[in-house]
């Protein structure tokens, strides 16, 4: 006779209607009081001594500074989307910060910076995670003791507490990750009432939360995948529901596409619009953007030059592709291939970015005489054949049939020859592909056949080989100083923007400067795509330098095993010291529970296949939301860091740990739900006691260690832990 996976309902001795009413009222009271208690406890442990260390701690040097840029309205570049840093800027503004402190690492905060209030406002995100964890666990259908166990584990998790105490993005990321999963769980509870107002509201709130979590860090895409997996599973089961018409099924799809794809994207785009609006002045991030974006920033350093480029002009040229760098050369040569001067893309202003437009090779014209005014200036037009001569290195921009060094199927571009030495592969044909008018509607139209700085986009086709000068978006290794790769590639479409260039700065003493010209406005979509590609490129560049030891970096396998932690600040005996490490109780038990979940799943599948256990629809969905989705979330948040080549740190495990804790709750609930009270309650007492005792035992790592290091040797359970010595 087959068993059922349907969970047994706990029996209660309260049988009378009056007693049942009292019991329900007690449960309602508990659902109000418990979140308040966890919020107050979270406030206490996260706010306690939050001002103890008066120095800039760890990544406060980055995120505190990014917040100050919004206050000063100076454009900056970072690997993360803007929402978290805009929220930090808001807390700084509310605390009366004027943006003038530079947040240099380990420097003390001046009296003019209310760092305590800024930290407290950022800590509120960490505080909010605790009642949310309680609410999520309850909606997942766990029994009440399991719900409280999950809530207390999240509230007293050392890594969550210590990260909440400082001006960082991690608590915001965790908060929006939890809200996204909480919304998903709420959608699960409403799955039987589709198209109701409440169902539509929570569908929209899920999309809102996805947009926010992805706008803090791209790690938010991992929980988005979980929402996507659940949605696909739900739509798959609806496809075979005979009660649903095609029209209703299409409606299911439409609402999900609008709320779970379009809404998050629009939120993400809108936050970048705010980001660009706030940062309207030139700043340290200018080099990551194209010319049109930079020239529209206040106080930008791009010089206004003559409006028509002619032979003899000195120019800088910037790529208009997704890697908007200036064409650059230096005296270093390629280590293989031609061994000639390197040609790279470099974002920052530099003398090695300057080129002179000269007449083509073997021309009868003399560049020293025939571009002078008395001979008549020769302007660069569509179809002009030019030679670009590097001002500093005195070499020509050259290409040849030597393979490029990073990308495949392209030719190397080098600095070669001199005025006297060279060949036809030094010559480039100008192909104008687009002209943009001035943003001043009263400014007269310019000649579209002539090359203009800033507003003309063109391609450079090699005269001999027929390939186009291209910025690939890849970077050279260390021998090329990780600057952008420049190649010559065959491109069959003039819309290939990796082959588009524009003149950024232009100098020619023989031509007048028009002070009335106003640059064209950049477009939001172009700026959005460009900045996101720059973020991706910067992320890709965060690779581990194996020639340099980084004592803060850790490998992914060290996080669920707690092999090592991270010292967050200076470690002198006069410093208040913080050590980033998960709670041993939470981390080790949650890691073991991952294997227990796999064993439970394997057993259920075996029993189901052998037809010794029947699985009802409600039991299936309960297993999905309580076990499968949290485990999927743990995998999506952990495996990418375990496989990626970039440098990793202990705080990267923060979201994955939350889902591991949920899996631990599932395993405990699975084994104890149908147990006798004399077995169940002692185990819960031990688990609650273990979580609380572990917090108090290791509390110095998150509340601050002071005095002699030897006072904390007792916490070094493993030799690899270095919170004491």
Buried (B, 14 or more C-beta within 10 A) or exposed (E): EEEEBBBEEEEEEEEEEEEEEEEEEEEEEBBEEBBEBBBEBBBEBBBBEBBBBBBBBBBBBBBBBBBBBBBBBBBBBBBBBBBBBBBBBBBBBEBEBEBEBEBEBEEEBEEEBBBBBBBBBBBBBBBBBBBBBBBBBBBBBBBBBBBBBBBBBBBBBBBBBBBBBBBBBBBBBBBBBBBBBBBBBBBBBBEEEBEEEEBBBBBBBBBBBBBBBBBBBBBBBBBBBBBBBBBEBBEEEBEEEEEBEEEEBEBBEEBBEEBBBEBBEEBBBEBBEEBBEBBBBBBEBBBBBBBBBBBBBEEBEBEBBBBBBBBBBBBBBBBBBBBBBBBBBBEEBBEEBBEBBBBBBBBEBEEBBBBBBBBBBEBEBEBEEBBEEEEEBBBBBBEBBBBBBBBBBEBBBBBBEBEBBBBEEBBBBBBBBEBEEBBBBBBBBBBBBBBBBBBEEEEEEBEEEBBBBBBBBBBBBBBBBEBBBBBBBBBBEEEBBEBBBBBBBBBEEBEBBBBBBBBBBBBBEEBEEBEEBBBBEBEEEBBBEBBBBBBBBBBBEEEEEEEEEEEBBBEBEBBBEBBBBBBBBBBEEEBBBBBBBBBBBBBBBBBBBBEBBEEBBEEBEEBBEEEEBBBEEEBBBBBBBBBBBBBBBBBBBBEBBBEBEBBBBBBBBBBBBBBBBBBBBBBBBBBBBEEEEEEBEEBBEEBBEBBBEBBEBBBBBBBBBBEEBEEBEEBEEEEEBBBBE
